[in-house]
Amino acid sequence: MTHQTVTIFKPYSFRQGQKIRIEGSKRSGDWEVIDTTDRKVILRCPVSKKQFEWDLFCYYVKDEDKAVWPQKD
């Protein structure tokens, strides 16, 4: 048996009311978590207030303290 570097991904468990920022995706931007199920997440844009329901797709990367939210580009 050899030792190798392995990258492990785990689905992220969203929490209702959570403020999140997605980077590097077609869903990039700031979002508020409205609701979740075991397979879906409902997110709302803090600017347009539009809501979207998507299959779970995010993976945890990091927490950022004192971040500006929502970002203004």
PyMOL Python script that loads the backbone (N, CA, C, O; Angstrom):
from pymol import cmd

cmd.read_pdbstr("""\
ATOM      1  N   MET A   1       0.847  -1.181   0.000  1.00  0.00           N
ATOM      2  CA  MET A   1       0.000   0.000   0.000  1.00  0.00           C
ATOM      3  C   MET A   1       0.889   1.239   0.000  1.00  0.00           C
ATOM      4  O   MET A   1       1.843   1.332   0.772  1.00  0.00           O
ATOM      5  N   THR A   2       0.562   2.195  -0.880  1.00  0.00           N
ATOM      6  CA  THR A   2       1.322   3.437  -0.943  1.00  0.00           C
ATOM      7  C   THR A   2       0.461   4.575  -0.418  1.00  0.00           C
ATOM      8  O   THR A   2      -0.767   4.490  -0.409  1.00  0.00           O
ATOM      9  N   HIS A   3       1.112   5.624   0.011  1.00  0.00           N
ATOM     10  CA  HIS A   3       0.415   6.816   0.468  1.00  0.00           C
ATOM     11  C   HIS A   3       0.371   7.821  -0.668  1.00  0.00           C
ATOM     12  O   HIS A   3       1.394   8.120  -1.283  1.00  0.00           O
ATOM     13  N   GLN A   4      -0.798   8.332  -0.941  1.00  0.00           N
ATOM     14  CA  GLN A   4      -0.995   9.297  -2.005  1.00  0.00           C
ATOM     15  C   GLN A   4      -1.706  10.531  -1.454  1.00  0.00           C
ATOM     16  O   GLN A   4      -2.379  10.462  -0.425  1.00  0.00           O
ATOM     17  N   THR A   5      -1.555  11.635  -2.133  1.00  0.00           N
ATOM     18  CA  THR A   5      -2.329  12.823  -1.805  1.00  0.00           C
ATOM     19  C   THR A   5      -3.713  12.643  -2.397  1.00  0.00           C
ATOM     20  O   THR A   5      -3.853  12.394  -3.594  1.00  0.00           O
ATOM     21  N   VAL A   6      -4.737  12.769  -1.564  1.00  0.00           N
ATOM     22  CA  VAL A   6      -6.111  12.578  -2.002  1.00  0.00           C
ATOM     23  C   VAL A   6      -6.914  13.818  -1.644  1.00  0.00           C
ATOM     24  O   VAL A   6      -6.875  14.280  -0.504  1.00  0.00           O
ATOM     25  N   THR A   7      -7.629  14.348  -2.599  1.00  0.00           N
ATOM     26  CA  THR A   7      -8.509  15.482  -2.355  1.00  0.00           C
ATOM     27  C   THR A   7      -9.898  14.935  -2.082  1.00  0.00           C
ATOM     28  O   THR A   7     -10.448  14.183  -2.887  1.00  0.00           O
ATOM     29  N   ILE A   8     -10.465  15.317  -0.937  1.00  0.00           N
ATOM     30  CA  ILE A   8     -11.766  14.800  -0.518  1.00  0.00           C
ATOM     31  C   ILE A   8     -12.780  15.934  -0.543  1.00  0.00           C
ATOM     32  O   ILE A   8     -12.534  17.012  -0.002  1.00  0.00           O
ATOM     33  N   PHE A   9     -13.911  15.686  -1.169  1.00  0.00           N
ATOM     34  CA  PHE A   9     -15.001  16.644  -1.247  1.00  0.00           C
ATOM     35  C   PHE A   9     -16.190  16.091  -0.479  1.00  0.00           C
ATOM     36  O   PHE A   9     -16.497  14.901  -0.558  1.00  0.00           O
ATOM     37  N   LYS A  10     -16.850  16.963   0.261  1.00  0.00           N
ATOM     38  CA  LYS A  10     -18.064  16.583   0.972  1.00  0.00           C
ATOM     39  C   LYS A  10     -19.149  17.608   0.657  1.00  0.00           C
ATOM     40  O   LYS A  10     -18.870  18.807   0.633  1.00  0.00           O
ATOM     41  N   PRO A  11     -20.378  17.161   0.415  1.00  0.00           N
ATOM     42  CA  PRO A  11     -21.454  18.123   0.182  1.00  0.00           C
ATOM     43  C   PRO A  11     -21.604  19.039   1.391  1.00  0.00           C
ATOM     44  O   PRO A  11     -21.423  18.622   2.534  1.00  0.00           O
ATOM     45  N   TYR A  12     -21.932  20.270   1.117  1.00  0.00           N
ATOM     46  CA  TYR A  12     -22.082  21.258   2.174  1.00  0.00           C
ATOM     47  C   TYR A  12     -23.503  21.235   2.723  1.00  0.00           C
ATOM     48  O   TYR A  12     -24.459  21.160   1.953  1.00  0.00           O
ATOM     49  N   SER A  13     -23.652  21.298   4.027  1.00  0.00           N
ATOM     50  CA  SER A  13     -24.959  21.338   4.685  1.00  0.00           C
ATOM     51  C   SER A  13     -25.362  22.789   4.910  1.00  0.00           C
ATOM     52  O   SER A  13     -24.898  23.436   5.849  1.00  0.00           O
ATOM     53  N   PHE A  14     -26.229  23.292   4.039  1.00  0.00           N
ATOM     54  CA  PHE A  14     -26.703  24.665   4.158  1.00  0.00           C
ATOM     55  C   PHE A  14     -27.577  24.824   5.396  1.00  0.00           C
ATOM     56  O   PHE A  14     -28.193  23.863   5.857  1.00  0.00           O
ATOM     57  N   ARG A  15     -27.627  26.056   5.939  1.00  0.00           N
ATOM     58  CA  ARG A  15     -28.505  26.401   7.062  1.00  0.00           C
ATOM     59  C   ARG A  15     -29.424  27.533   6.624  1.00  0.00           C
ATOM     60  O   ARG A  15     -28.981  28.496   5.998  1.00  0.00           O
ATOM     61  N   GLN A  16     -30.695  27.414   6.955  1.00  0.00           N
ATOM     62  CA  GLN A  16     -31.663  28.450   6.613  1.00  0.00           C
ATOM     63  C   GLN A  16     -31.209  29.784   7.194  1.00  0.00           C
ATOM     64  O   GLN A  16     -30.805  29.856   8.354  1.00  0.00           O
ATOM     65  N   GLY A  17     -31.278  30.852   6.373  1.00  0.00           N
ATOM     66  CA  GLY A  17     -30.873  32.182   6.797  1.00  0.00           C
ATOM     67  C   GLY A  17     -29.405  32.489   6.557  1.00  0.00           C
ATOM     68  O   GLY A  17     -28.975  33.628   6.741  1.00  0.00           O
ATOM     69  N   GLN A  18     -28.637  31.503   6.155  1.00  0.00           N
ATOM     70  CA  GLN A  18     -27.204  31.661   5.936  1.00  0.00           C
ATOM     71  C   GLN A  18     -26.932  32.570   4.742  1.00  0.00           C
ATOM     72  O   GLN A  18     -27.599  32.462   3.713  1.00  0.00           O
ATOM     73  N   LYS A  19     -25.967  33.455   4.876  1.00  0.00           N
ATOM     74  CA  LYS A  19     -25.498  34.310   3.790  1.00  0.00           C
ATOM     75  C   LYS A  19     -24.289  33.624   3.176  1.00  0.00           C
ATOM     76  O   LYS A  19     -23.333  33.292   3.878  1.00  0.00           O
ATOM     77  N   ILE A  20     -24.333  33.408   1.856  1.00  0.00           N
ATOM     78  CA  ILE A  20     -23.242  32.689   1.199  1.00  0.00           C
ATOM     79  C   ILE A  20     -22.771  33.452  -0.039  1.00  0.00           C
ATOM     80  O   ILE A  20     -23.485  34.300  -0.573  1.00  0.00           O
ATOM     81  N   ARG A  21     -21.571  33.138  -0.476  1.00  0.00           N
ATOM     82  CA  ARG A  21     -21.010  33.673  -1.717  1.00  0.00           C
ATOM     83  C   ARG A  21     -20.486  32.489  -2.525  1.00  0.00           C
ATOM     84  O   ARG A  21     -19.677  31.705  -2.030  1.00  0.00           O
ATOM     85  N   ILE A  22     -20.944  32.361  -3.759  1.00  0.00           N
ATOM     86  CA  ILE A  22     -20.503  31.291  -4.647  1.00  0.00           C
ATOM     87  C   ILE A  22     -19.531  31.899  -5.652  1.00  0.00           C
ATOM     88  O   ILE A  22     -19.816  32.929  -6.264  1.00  0.00           O
ATOM     89  N   GLU A  23     -18.399  31.261  -5.811  1.00  0.00           N
ATOM     90  CA  GLU A  23     -17.382  31.737  -6.751  1.00  0.00           C
ATOM     91  C   GLU A  23     -17.052  30.649  -7.750  1.00  0.00           C
ATOM     92  O   GLU A  23     -17.079  29.463  -7.421  1.00  0.00           O
ATOM     93  N   GLY A  24     -16.738  31.057  -8.985  1.00  0.00           N
ATOM     94  CA  GLY A  24     -16.265  30.127 -10.005  1.00  0.00           C
ATOM     95  C   GLY A  24     -17.338  29.202 -10.543  1.00  0.00           C
ATOM     96  O   GLY A  24     -17.045  28.054 -10.876  1.00  0.00           O
ATOM     97  N   SER A  25     -18.574  29.671 -10.638  1.00  0.00           N
ATOM     98  CA  SER A  25     -19.682  28.844 -11.097  1.00  0.00           C
ATOM     99  C   SER A  25     -20.671  29.708 -11.866  1.00  0.00           C
ATOM    100  O   SER A  25     -20.647  30.934 -11.758  1.00  0.00           O
ATOM    101  N   LYS A  26     -21.546  29.065 -12.647  1.00  0.00           N
ATOM    102  CA  LYS A  26     -22.582  29.822 -13.336  1.00  0.00           C
ATOM    103  C   LYS A  26     -23.551  30.445 -12.336  1.00  0.00           C
ATOM    104  O   LYS A  26     -24.326  31.328 -12.704  1.00  0.00           O
ATOM    105  N   ARG A  27     -23.523  30.003 -11.078  1.00  0.00           N
ATOM    106  CA  ARG A  27     -24.365  30.565 -10.019  1.00  0.00           C
ATOM    107  C   ARG A  27     -23.586  31.539  -9.138  1.00  0.00           C
ATOM    108  O   ARG A  27     -24.009  31.835  -8.020  1.00  0.00           O
ATOM    109  N   SER A  28     -22.463  32.036  -9.627  1.00  0.00           N
ATOM    110  CA  SER A  28     -21.610  32.936  -8.847  1.00  0.00           C
ATOM    111  C   SER A  28     -22.385  34.146  -8.344  1.00  0.00           C
ATOM    112  O   SER A  28     -23.243  34.691  -9.038  1.00  0.00           O
ATOM    113  N   GLY A  29     -22.066  34.547  -7.139  1.00  0.00           N
ATOM    114  CA  GLY A  29     -22.674  35.727  -6.551  1.00  0.00           C
ATOM    115  C   GLY A  29     -23.053  35.502  -5.107  1.00  0.00           C
ATOM    116  O   GLY A  29     -22.767  34.452  -4.532  1.00  0.00           O
ATOM    117  N   ASP A  30     -23.701  36.499  -4.522  1.00  0.00           N
ATOM    118  CA  ASP A  30     -24.141  36.432  -3.133  1.00  0.00           C
ATOM    119  C   ASP A  30     -25.577  35.927  -3.082  1.00  0.00           C
ATOM    120  O   ASP A  30     -26.407  36.289  -3.915  1.00  0.00           O
ATOM    121  N   TRP A  31     -25.858  35.079  -2.084  1.00  0.00           N
ATOM    122  CA  TRP A  31     -27.152  34.443  -1.939  1.00  0.00           C
ATOM    123  C   TRP A  31     -27.510  34.313  -0.466  1.00  0.00           C
ATOM    124  O   TRP A  31     -26.635  34.276   0.399  1.00  0.00           O
ATOM    125  N   GLU A  32     -28.809  34.244  -0.194  1.00  0.00           N
ATOM    126  CA  GLU A  32     -29.303  33.902   1.138  1.00  0.00           C
ATOM    127  C   GLU A  32     -30.017  32.560   1.024  1.00  0.00           C
ATOM    128  O   GLU A  32     -30.807  32.346   0.105  1.00  0.00           O
ATOM    129  N   VAL A  33     -29.735  31.660   1.963  1.00  0.00           N
ATOM    130  CA  VAL A  33     -30.373  30.349   1.966  1.00  0.00           C
ATOM    131  C   VAL A  33     -31.774  30.497   2.556  1.00  0.00           C
ATOM    132  O   VAL A  33     -31.936  30.888   3.713  1.00  0.00           O
ATOM    133  N   ILE A  34     -32.780  30.180   1.746  1.00  0.00           N
ATOM    134  CA  ILE A  34     -34.169  30.293   2.167  1.00  0.00           C
ATOM    135  C   ILE A  34     -34.656  28.989   2.780  1.00  0.00           C
ATOM    136  O   ILE A  34     -35.334  29.007   3.807  1.00  0.00           O
ATOM    137  N   ASP A  35     -34.324  27.857   2.166  1.00  0.00           N
ATOM    138  CA  ASP A  35     -34.757  26.558   2.674  1.00  0.00           C
ATOM    139  C   ASP A  35     -33.896  25.469   2.045  1.00  0.00           C
ATOM    140  O   ASP A  35     -33.243  25.695   1.026  1.00  0.00           O
ATOM    141  N   THR A  36     -33.900  24.296   2.654  1.00  0.00           N
ATOM    142  CA  THR A  36     -33.171  23.149   2.122  1.00  0.00           C
ATOM    143  C   THR A  36     -33.977  21.877   2.347  1.00  0.00           C
ATOM    144  O   THR A  36     -34.819  21.801   3.242  1.00  0.00           O
ATOM    145  N   THR A  37     -33.697  20.883   1.511  1.00  0.00           N
ATOM    146  CA  THR A  37     -34.181  19.531   1.735  1.00  0.00           C
ATOM    147  C   THR A  37     -32.958  18.628   1.627  1.00  0.00           C
ATOM    148  O   THR A  37     -31.835  19.118   1.516  1.00  0.00           O
ATOM    149  N   ASP A  38     -33.165  17.324   1.660  1.00  0.00           N
ATOM    150  CA  ASP A  38     -32.017  16.430   1.520  1.00  0.00           C
ATOM    151  C   ASP A  38     -31.453  16.433   0.103  1.00  0.00           C
ATOM    152  O   ASP A  38     -30.364  15.905  -0.123  1.00  0.00           O
ATOM    153  N   ARG A  39     -32.181  17.026  -0.870  1.00  0.00           N
ATOM    154  CA  ARG A  39     -31.714  17.033  -2.257  1.00  0.00           C
ATOM    155  C   ARG A  39     -31.696  18.408  -2.906  1.00  0.00           C
ATOM    156  O   ARG A  39     -31.075  18.583  -3.954  1.00  0.00           O
ATOM    157  N   LYS A  40     -32.364  19.386  -2.305  1.00  0.00           N
ATOM    158  CA  LYS A  40     -32.533  20.702  -2.933  1.00  0.00           C
ATOM    159  C   LYS A  40     -32.128  21.825  -1.980  1.00  0.00           C
ATOM    160  O   LYS A  40     -32.098  21.658  -0.761  1.00  0.00           O
ATOM    161  N   VAL A  41     -31.815  22.982  -2.583  1.00  0.00           N
ATOM    162  CA  VAL A  41     -31.575  24.200  -1.819  1.00  0.00           C
ATOM    163  C   VAL A  41     -32.313  25.331  -2.532  1.00  0.00           C
ATOM    164  O   VAL A  41     -32.291  25.424  -3.759  1.00  0.00           O
ATOM    165  N   ILE A  42     -32.964  26.185  -1.751  1.00  0.00           N
ATOM    166  CA  ILE A  42     -33.628  27.359  -2.307  1.00  0.00           C
ATOM    167  C   ILE A  42     -32.818  28.576  -1.876  1.00  0.00           C
ATOM    168  O   ILE A  42     -32.624  28.821  -0.686  1.00  0.00           O
ATOM    169  N   LEU A  43     -32.346  29.337  -2.871  1.00  0.00           N
ATOM    170  CA  LEU A  43     -31.518  30.509  -2.623  1.00  0.00           C
ATOM    171  C   LEU A  43     -32.229  31.746  -3.137  1.00  0.00           C
ATOM    172  O   LEU A  43     -32.967  31.689  -4.121  1.00  0.00           O
ATOM    173  N   ARG A  44     -31.998  32.886  -2.452  1.00  0.00           N
ATOM    174  CA  ARG A  44     -32.567  34.162  -2.889  1.00  0.00           C
ATOM    175  C   ARG A  44     -31.435  35.155  -3.101  1.00  0.00           C
ATOM    176  O   ARG A  44     -30.527  35.265  -2.276  1.00  0.00           O
ATOM    177  N   CYS A  45     -31.497  35.873  -4.206  1.00  0.00           N
ATOM    178  CA  CYS A  45     -30.544  36.940  -4.492  1.00  0.00           C
ATOM    179  C   CYS A  45     -30.879  38.128  -3.589  1.00  0.00           C
ATOM    180  O   CYS A  45     -32.035  38.552  -3.564  1.00  0.00           O
ATOM    181  N   PRO A  46     -29.909  38.688  -2.843  1.00  0.00           N
ATOM    182  CA  PRO A  46     -30.199  39.801  -1.943  1.00  0.00           C
ATOM    183  C   PRO A  46     -30.463  41.120  -2.679  1.00  0.00           C
ATOM    184  O   PRO A  46     -30.961  42.069  -2.074  1.00  0.00           O
ATOM    185  N   VAL A  47     -30.141  41.190  -3.956  1.00  0.00           N
ATOM    186  CA  VAL A  47     -30.340  42.412  -4.731  1.00  0.00           C
ATOM    187  C   VAL A  47     -31.684  42.378  -5.458  1.00  0.00           C
ATOM    188  O   VAL A  47     -32.511  43.273  -5.281  1.00  0.00           O
ATOM    189  N   SER A  48     -31.902  41.347  -6.274  1.00  0.00           N
ATOM    190  CA  SER A  48     -33.139  41.263  -7.064  1.00  0.00           C
ATOM    191  C   SER A  48     -34.288  40.614  -6.301  1.00  0.00           C
ATOM    192  O   SER A  48     -35.449  40.740  -6.691  1.00  0.00           O
ATOM    193  N   LYS A  49     -33.963  39.920  -5.213  1.00  0.00           N
ATOM    194  CA  LYS A  49     -34.937  39.168  -4.397  1.00  0.00           C
ATOM    195  C   LYS A  49     -35.506  37.952  -5.132  1.00  0.00           C
ATOM    196  O   LYS A  49     -36.433  37.324  -4.619  1.00  0.00           O
ATOM    197  N   LYS A  50     -34.988  37.597  -6.309  1.00  0.00           N
ATOM    198  CA  LYS A  50     -35.447  36.413  -7.026  1.00  0.00           C
ATOM    199  C   LYS A  50     -34.969  35.163  -6.304  1.00  0.00           C
ATOM    200  O   LYS A  50     -33.858  35.120  -5.776  1.00  0.00           O
ATOM    201  N   GLN A  51     -35.834  34.135  -6.289  1.00  0.00           N
ATOM    202  CA  GLN A  51     -35.512  32.869  -5.641  1.00  0.00           C
ATOM    203  C   GLN A  51     -35.341  31.780  -6.690  1.00  0.00           C
ATOM    204  O   GLN A  51     -36.012  31.770  -7.722  1.00  0.00           O
ATOM    205  N   PHE A  52     -34.421  30.861  -6.395  1.00  0.00           N
ATOM    206  CA  PHE A  52     -34.155  29.741  -7.279  1.00  0.00           C
ATOM    207  C   PHE A  52     -34.040  28.469  -6.453  1.00  0.00           C
ATOM    208  O   PHE A  52     -33.449  28.476  -5.373  1.00  0.00           O
ATOM    209  N   GLU A  53     -34.599  27.383  -6.955  1.00  0.00           N
ATOM    210  CA  GLU A  53     -34.464  26.070  -6.311  1.00  0.00           C
ATOM    211  C   GLU A  53     -33.563  25.220  -7.183  1.00  0.00           C
ATOM    212  O   GLU A  53     -33.840  25.020  -8.365  1.00  0.00           O
ATOM    213  N   TRP A  54     -32.480  24.719  -6.598  1.00  0.00           N
ATOM    214  CA  TRP A  54     -31.510  23.924  -7.336  1.00  0.00           C
ATOM    215  C   TRP A  54     -31.200  22.647  -6.586  1.00  0.00           C
ATOM    216  O   TRP A  54     -31.355  22.570  -5.368  1.00  0.00           O
ATOM    217  N   ASP A  55     -30.753  21.634  -7.339  1.00  0.00           N
ATOM    218  CA  ASP A  55     -30.193  20.445  -6.707  1.00  0.00           C
ATOM    219  C   ASP A  55     -28.974  20.886  -5.912  1.00  0.00           C
ATOM    220  O   ASP A  55     -28.298  21.843  -6.290  1.00  0.00           O
ATOM    221  N   LEU A  56     -28.689  20.197  -4.815  1.00  0.00           N
ATOM    222  CA  LEU A  56     -27.499  20.531  -4.024  1.00  0.00           C
ATOM    223  C   LEU A  56     -26.263  20.443  -4.915  1.00  0.00           C
ATOM    224  O   LEU A  56     -26.107  19.491  -5.680  1.00  0.00           O
ATOM    225  N   PHE A  57     -25.385  21.443  -4.811  1.00  0.00           N
ATOM    226  CA  PHE A  57     -24.250  21.519  -5.728  1.00  0.00           C
ATOM    227  C   PHE A  57     -22.998  22.076  -5.100  1.00  0.00           C
ATOM    228  O   PHE A  57     -21.933  21.984  -5.711  1.00  0.00           O
ATOM    229  N   CYS A  58     -23.062  22.646  -3.920  1.00  0.00           N
ATOM    230  CA  CYS A  58     -21.907  23.342  -3.344  1.00  0.00           C
ATOM    231  C   CYS A  58     -21.099  22.444  -2.417  1.00  0.00           C
ATOM    232  O   CYS A  58     -21.605  21.490  -1.825  1.00  0.00           O
ATOM    233  N   TYR A  59     -19.836  22.788  -2.321  1.00  0.00           N
ATOM    234  CA  TYR A  59     -18.912  22.124  -1.419  1.00  0.00           C
ATOM    235  C   TYR A  59     -18.208  23.187  -0.606  1.00  0.00           C
ATOM    236  O   TYR A  59     -17.870  24.252  -1.123  1.00  0.00           O
ATOM    237  N   TYR A  60     -17.987  22.903   0.667  1.00  0.00           N
ATOM    238  CA  TYR A  60     -17.396  23.874   1.585  1.00  0.00           C
ATOM    239  C   TYR A  60     -15.955  24.183   1.197  1.00  0.00           C
ATOM    240  O   TYR A  60     -15.182  23.274   0.895  1.00  0.00           O
ATOM    241  N   VAL A  61     -15.595  25.465   1.204  1.00  0.00           N
ATOM    242  CA  VAL A  61     -14.221  25.867   0.931  1.00  0.00           C
ATOM    243  C   VAL A  61     -13.626  26.576   2.141  1.00  0.00           C
ATOM    244  O   VAL A  61     -12.608  26.132   2.672  1.00  0.00           O
ATOM    245  N   LYS A  62     -14.246  27.679   2.591  1.00  0.00           N
ATOM    246  CA  LYS A  62     -13.708  28.418   3.728  1.00  0.00           C
ATOM    247  C   LYS A  62     -14.760  29.380   4.260  1.00  0.00           C
ATOM    248  O   LYS A  62     -15.736  29.683   3.574  1.00  0.00           O
ATOM    249  N   ASP A  63     -14.561  29.854   5.470  1.00  0.00           N
ATOM    250  CA  ASP A  63     -15.349  30.939   6.045  1.00  0.00           C
ATOM    251  C   ASP A  63     -14.508  32.206   5.956  1.00  0.00           C
ATOM    252  O   ASP A  63     -13.289  32.155   6.121  1.00  0.00           O
ATOM    253  N   GLU A  64     -15.136  33.319   5.702  1.00  0.00           N
ATOM    254  CA  GLU A  64     -14.413  34.583   5.611  1.00  0.00           C
ATOM    255  C   GLU A  64     -15.051  35.569   6.583  1.00  0.00           C
ATOM    256  O   GLU A  64     -16.193  35.986   6.385  1.00  0.00           O
ATOM    257  N   ASP A  65     -14.320  35.945   7.632  1.00  0.00           N
ATOM    258  CA  ASP A  65     -14.818  36.887   8.622  1.00  0.00           C
ATOM    259  C   ASP A  65     -14.775  38.318   8.083  1.00  0.00           C
ATOM    260  O   ASP A  65     -13.881  38.685   7.321  1.00  0.00           O
ATOM    261  N   LYS A  66     -15.756  39.109   8.493  1.00  0.00           N
ATOM    262  CA  LYS A  66     -15.840  40.532   8.157  1.00  0.00           C
ATOM    263  C   LYS A  66     -15.901  40.781   6.642  1.00  0.00           C
ATOM    264  O   LYS A  66     -15.367  41.776   6.152  1.00  0.00           O
ATOM    265  N   ALA A  67     -16.545  39.887   5.918  1.00  0.00           N
ATOM    266  CA  ALA A  67     -16.679  40.037   4.467  1.00  0.00           C
ATOM    267  C   ALA A  67     -17.836  40.987   4.150  1.00  0.00           C
ATOM    268  O   ALA A  67     -18.850  40.989   4.848  1.00  0.00           O
ATOM    269  N   VAL A  68     -17.685  41.779   3.117  1.00  0.00           N
ATOM    270  CA  VAL A  68     -18.769  42.649   2.653  1.00  0.00           C
ATOM    271  C   VAL A  68     -19.784  41.759   1.937  1.00  0.00           C
ATOM    272  O   VAL A  68     -19.431  40.986   1.046  1.00  0.00           O
ATOM    273  N   TRP A  69     -21.074  41.885   2.350  1.00  0.00           N
ATOM    274  CA  TRP A  69     -22.131  41.071   1.736  1.00  0.00           C
ATOM    275  C   TRP A  69     -23.393  41.871   1.664  1.00  0.00           C
ATOM    276  O   TRP A  69     -23.793  42.411   2.695  1.00  0.00           O
ATOM    277  N   PRO A  70     -24.069  42.000   0.528  1.00  0.00           N
ATOM    278  CA  PRO A  70     -23.642  41.489  -0.766  1.00  0.00           C
ATOM    279  C   PRO A  70     -22.562  42.364  -1.377  1.00  0.00           C
ATOM    280  O   PRO A  70     -22.465  43.554  -1.077  1.00  0.00           O
ATOM    281  N   GLN A  71     -21.759  41.768  -2.227  1.00  0.00           N
ATOM    282  CA  GLN A  71     -20.711  42.509  -2.914  1.00  0.00           C
ATOM    283  C   GLN A  71     -21.354  43.370  -3.994  1.00  0.00           C
ATOM    284  O   GLN A  71     -22.366  43.000  -4.589  1.00  0.00           O
ATOM    285  N   LYS A  72     -20.753  44.503  -4.229  1.00  0.00           N
ATOM    286  CA  LYS A  72     -21.192  45.373  -5.327  1.00  0.00           C
ATOM    287  C   LYS A  72     -20.074  45.422  -6.341  1.00  0.00           C
ATOM    288  O   LYS A  72     -18.983  45.921  -6.065  1.00  0.00           O
ATOM    289  N   ASP A  73     -20.361  44.895  -7.525  1.00  0.00           N
ATOM    290  CA  ASP A  73     -19.328  44.834  -8.576  1.00  0.00           C
ATOM    291  C   ASP A  73     -19.274  46.085  -9.392  1.00  0.00           C
ATOM    292  O   ASP A  73     -18.461  46.188 -10.311  1.00  0.00           O
TER     293      ASP A  73
END
""", "prot")
cmd.dss("prot")
cmd.show_as("cartoon", "prot")
cmd.util.cbc("prot")
cmd.orient("prot")
